[in-house]
């Protein structure tokens, strides 16, 4: 069986972390998102097609170096015209049945195996905030409808964007028109197929949807079962609680419920809580968390249950007090109290 991973998008909702790298290369529990998904496909997919676009060479170089023997093909989506368009450009490459997954979510091998058992299937799970996703209605485990980000409550069951299709999807995609946001939506094609075919709804055993920066923290906790993970060659002189520490880090401060990426230095006396610290960051100060934190994403305020700071790569933070919810763009030098995003 073939598998397709869509990994072409810019992922602007996860800024500032995806300003320096594509989302599939962000690490969760010291492993990139793309690694988690390639491992989930192992034993099920004989060939993998990776649709790339944004910072495509970073993904290509990483895969070729990490998986030199993997049977993987790269296809570029030159224009970002939606998930439906990304699938449509593969019409001549797909042989028959195939698994389709998003390159910015993390899927389990169990879910992949269950999806592959059915001719047509979609992975679903219950969500606390279904209005942020494609909401699914079903009857006796058969898909009835998908509604993209409904304004009124329809169901708490959402799509995890992991599917099994055959070549009929391409016929359906030919009839899809551009949506209001100027994209060809895959969900429109799925609705067409569901009119004449049963699409089985598989309840997810373990799926982590990474829509916003703090979703990395939730996935990280789940994947490492709240145990610390310390990367190779990292030196821990301070305290690390319920966190992931990347490779070649020096930790002299206190880290709680956080992700510290590779080559970061957390200086003596520092406190980092419920935060994400990017690669090659020097940090001295505090980034304490609070509950019900407001964070601005693409001009909209979003309430996060609990969050500290989100600091992108190559930031130098000296004697800082970073208020909860603040995001720091890459390559910045900051000092003192920070009470807003630094872009």
Helices and strands as residue ranges (DSSP letters): E 2-7, G 12-14, G 17-19, G 23-25, E 27-28, E 31-32, H 33-41, E 47-52, H 56-66, E 72-76, H 83-88, E 98-102, E 105-107, H 109-116, E 121-126, G 130-132, E 134-139, E 142-148, E 157-165, H 168-174, H 186-196, E 200-203, E 207-209, H 213-224, E 229-230, E 235-236, E 239-241, E 244-245, E 250-251, E 254-256, E 259-260, E 265-266, E 271-273, E 276-277, E 282-287, E 290-297, E 300-307, E 310-311, E 316-322, E 327-328, E 333-338
